[in-house]
Amino acid sequence: MPKKRINTNINLIPVATILLILAVWQFVTVKNIVPAFMLPSPKAVLQALLTDWPQLAANAKVTLLEAILGLLAGVLLGFVLAVIMDHIHWLKQAIYPLLVLSQTIPTVALAPLLIIWLGFGILPKVVLIILTIFFPVALSLLNGFAAIDPDEILLLQSMGAKSYQIFWHIKLPASLGSFFAALKIAVTYALIGAVVSEWLGGFEGLGVYMTRVRKSYSFDKMFAVIFLISALSLLLLGAVLVLEKISMPWKKEQK
């Protein structure tokens, strides 16, 4: 059989786009089209990242810990609630509108309240992340459960399958696509929620670090933190992609 050729041109397009943006950014700052105090050059941002790396790494550990704890707890609670609502229809009718309504509440409005109620430690950050990602995961799983062909369920019921067997063999595999789609968004929400909560109150973390450097107008360090947060988000997203491939071995890669 002839070997398949890998189309590397498509993979190079995003890299080329990023390099082009960085080149234009460097040109704009070097030519002083935009003042350096407003937009630091990529070189200055990289230098700030290397210079302040010990502080950035220490604060990143705190933010990453908050994000992971909130992510795990939020996904677990969302999964459990979706399963319960799928089995108890009257509970689904009662709670589903509240889940949709909860998405209209801005995160920034909740963070100060949680800090007042729970203090300045790690707990309010984790709770905020749970509230941020808990509902999208539950809604995605519910939509995945509802999209299953009823004839498949009737077939297993006619063969004497129990409710847990139907869930394990049909509902869970069929809803994994919706679950991982929500999880990819949840990992970014987790870091954003951690940083936002740290802005409003805390002792450690990238959000606290950003607040300090902002007050000193060190915008190169601000951009360094932004790049680091983006890198951490990509790292978590990569972990989700690996988990998706392991959990869904039947899924074919899109050409």
C-alpha distance (Angstrom), angle and dihedral (degrees) to the residues before:
residue distance angle dihedral
M1 . . .
P2 3.82 . .
K3 3.77 115.5 .
K4 3.78 117.7 -110.7
R5 3.75 115.5 -115.3
I6 3.76 116.9 -131.0
N7 3.77 112.7 -130.3
T8 3.79 101.8 -132.4
N9 3.81 94.1 172.7
I10 3.81 91.9 75.9
N11 3.82 91.5 50.0
L12 3.80 91.7 50.1
I13 3.81 94.6 54.0
P14 3.84 95.9 77.8
V15 3.83 91.4 44.8
A16 3.79 91.4 49.6
T17 3.80 90.7 48.2
I18 3.81 92.5 52.3
L19 3.81 91.7 47.5
L20 3.80 90.4 49.8
I21 3.81 91.3 51.3
L22 3.81 91.1 49.4
A23 3.82 91.1 48.3
V24 3.81 92.3 51.0
W25 3.80 89.9 45.0
Q26 3.82 91.5 51.9
F27 3.81 91.6 46.6
V28 3.82 93.0 50.4
T29 3.80 92.6 51.0
V30 3.83 96.7 41.8
K31 3.81 91.9 50.6
N32 3.83 88.5 47.4
I33 3.80 91.6 -124.8
V34 3.79 85.0 139.9
P35 3.84 115.7 29.7
A36 3.80 115.3 -108.7
F37 3.81 92.5 -125.0
M38 3.81 88.3 61.3
L39 3.80 100.1 39.4
P40 3.81 119.0 16.2
S41 3.78 117.5 -151.7
P42 3.82 121.3 -105.0
K43 3.81 87.7 -111.8
A44 3.81 91.0 56.0
V45 3.80 90.9 47.3
L46 3.81 91.4 51.1
Q47 3.80 90.6 48.2
A48 3.82 90.9 50.6
L49 3.80 89.7 48.5
L50 3.80 91.9 53.7
T51 3.80 95.2 41.2
D52 3.81 95.9 49.9
W53 3.79 95.6 34.5
P54 3.84 96.0 118.4
Q55 3.81 91.4 55.1
L56 3.78 92.7 41.0
A57 3.80 92.4 50.0
A58 3.81 92.6 49.2
N59 3.81 92.5 49.5
A60 3.80 92.1 42.4
K61 3.81 90.4 58.0
V62 3.81 90.0 57.3
T63 3.81 94.1 47.3
L64 3.80 92.6 44.6
L65 3.81 91.2 49.9
E66 3.81 90.9 51.6
A67 3.80 91.1 47.6
I68 3.81 94.9 48.8
L69 3.81 94.5 46.2
G70 3.80 92.1 47.7
L71 3.80 91.5 44.1
L72 3.80 94.7 51.8
A73 3.80 93.8 44.9
G74 3.80 93.5 43.9
V75 3.79 94.2 49.0
L76 3.81 91.8 46.8
L77 3.80 93.4 49.7
G78 3.80 92.1 44.4
F79 3.79 91.4 50.3
V80 3.81 93.6 48.5
L81 3.80 92.8 47.2
A82 3.81 92.2 48.6
V83 3.80 91.6 51.7
I84 3.81 92.5 48.1
M85 3.80 92.6 47.4
D86 3.79 90.7 48.5
H87 3.81 91.0 55.9
I88 3.83 97.8 39.1
H89 3.80 107.1 51.7
W90 3.80 97.6 -175.3
L91 3.80 89.1 54.6
K92 3.79 89.7 51.0
Q93 3.80 91.2 52.5
A94 3.80 90.1 50.2
I95 3.81 99.4 45.3
Y96 3.81 103.9 30.9
P97 3.85 95.1 76.8
L98 3.80 89.2 49.3
L99 3.80 90.4 52.9
V100 3.79 91.2 53.1
L101 3.81 91.9 45.1
S102 3.80 91.3 50.8
Q103 3.79 90.3 65.5
T104 3.81 89.9 67.5
I105 3.83 92.3 63.1
P106 3.83 110.1 95.4
T107 3.79 117.0 -128.3
V108 3.80 92.1 -133.8
A109 3.79 89.8 61.5
L110 3.81 93.0 54.3
A111 3.80 98.7 45.4
P112 3.85 97.8 70.4
L113 3.81 91.0 48.5
L114 3.79 92.8 50.7
I115 3.79 91.1 49.1
I116 3.82 90.7 51.2
W117 3.80 91.9 48.4
L118 3.81 100.3 38.6
G119 3.80 105.1 25.8
F120 3.81 132.6 -123.6
G121 3.80 98.4 -59.9
I122 3.79 130.8 98.5
L123 3.82 96.0 -78.3
P124 3.85 99.1 78.1
K125 3.81 90.3 47.1
V126 3.79 92.2 52.7
V127 3.81 92.3 45.2
L128 3.81 91.2 50.7
I129 3.80 91.1 51.5
I130 3.80 90.5 48.5
L131 3.80 90.9 52.5
T132 3.80 90.7 46.9
I133 3.81 98.6 53.1
F134 3.80 101.5 23.0
F135 3.81 96.4 80.8
P136 3.85 99.9 42.9
V137 3.80 90.1 52.6
A138 3.81 92.1 49.1
L139 3.81 92.7 47.1
S140 3.82 93.1 48.1
L141 3.79 92.2 50.3
L142 3.80 91.8 47.7
N143 3.80 90.3 51.7
G144 3.80 89.1 48.4
F145 3.81 91.6 51.5
A146 3.83 91.5 48.0
A147 3.82 93.2 50.5
I148 3.81 93.3 62.7
D149 3.80 117.0 113.9
P150 3.85 107.3 -104.6
D151 3.81 90.3 -145.4
E152 3.80 90.1 66.2
I153 3.80 90.6 55.1
L154 3.82 91.7 46.3
L155 3.80 89.9 50.9
L156 3.80 92.8 55.4
Q157 3.80 91.6 43.2
S158 3.80 89.9 53.6
M159 3.80 87.7 54.2
G160 3.81 91.0 53.9
A161 3.81 98.1 -103.4
K162 3.80 117.8 165.5
S163 3.79 124.2 -127.5
Y164 3.80 93.3 -103.0
Q165 3.82 90.5 49.6
I166 3.79 91.1 52.4
F167 3.77 89.6 48.9
W168 3.81 94.6 47.8
H169 3.81 98.1 43.9
I170 3.81 102.4 34.5
K171 3.79 116.2 10.9
L172 3.79 99.8 42.8
P173 3.85 97.7 47.1
A174 3.81 91.9 43.3
S175 3.82 93.0 50.7
L176 3.81 96.6 47.6
G177 3.80 91.3 91.2
S178 3.81 91.7 57.1
F179 3.80 90.8 42.5
F180 3.81 95.2 54.3
A181 3.81 91.4 43.3
A182 3.81 87.8 58.0
L183 3.80 91.9 42.2
K184 3.82 91.8 56.1
I185 3.78 89.0 57.1
A186 3.79 92.4 41.4
V187 3.82 94.2 59.4
T188 3.81 90.9 58.7
Y189 3.81 91.6 43.7
A190 3.80 89.0 52.4
L191 3.81 93.9 58.9
I192 3.79 92.7 41.1
G193 3.79 91.1 50.7
A194 3.80 91.6 49.3
V195 3.81 93.1 50.4
V196 3.82 93.8 45.4
S197 3.79 92.2 50.5
E198 3.82 90.1 48.5
W199 3.79 90.0 53.0
L200 3.78 90.9 60.1
G201 3.78 97.6 44.5
G202 3.77 140.3 -16.7
F203 3.78 147.2 99.6
E204 3.82 102.6 -123.1
G205 3.78 139.5 22.2
L206 3.79 140.0 77.6
G207 3.80 91.2 -75.5
V208 3.80 91.3 57.0
Y209 3.81 90.0 46.1
M210 3.82 90.9 51.3
T211 3.80 90.8 51.3
R212 3.80 91.2 53.1
V213 3.81 96.8 47.8
R214 3.80 91.1 43.8
K215 3.78 90.7 58.8
S216 3.81 89.3 53.9
Y217 3.83 91.1 47.2
S218 3.82 91.6 -121.2
F219 3.78 95.7 153.4
D220 3.79 93.0 167.3
K221 3.80 88.1 63.1
M222 3.80 90.0 45.3
F223 3.79 90.6 56.7
A224 3.81 89.8 45.0
V225 3.81 89.2 58.3
I226 3.80 90.9 47.5
F227 3.81 90.7 53.0
L228 3.80 90.5 48.0
I229 3.81 92.2 50.6
S230 3.80 89.6 50.0
A231 3.81 90.2 50.4
L232 3.81 91.5 50.5
S233 3.81 90.5 48.8
L234 3.79 90.5 52.2
L235 3.80 89.7 48.1
L236 3.81 92.1 53.8
L237 3.79 90.9 43.5
G238 3.79 90.1 52.7
A239 3.80 89.8 52.6
V240 3.82 89.6 52.3
L241 3.83 90.9 50.5
V242 3.80 90.6 52.0
L243 3.80 90.8 48.8
E244 3.80 89.8 48.4
K245 3.80 92.1 54.3
I246 3.80 90.9 48.9
S247 3.82 93.6 47.0
M248 3.82 95.1 42.9
P249 3.82 107.1 38.7
W250 3.81 90.4 157.7
K251 3.77 92.9 63.2
K252 3.77 111.9 105.0
E253 3.76 120.0 -142.5
Q254 3.75 114.1 -108.8
K255 3.76 114.4 -113.5
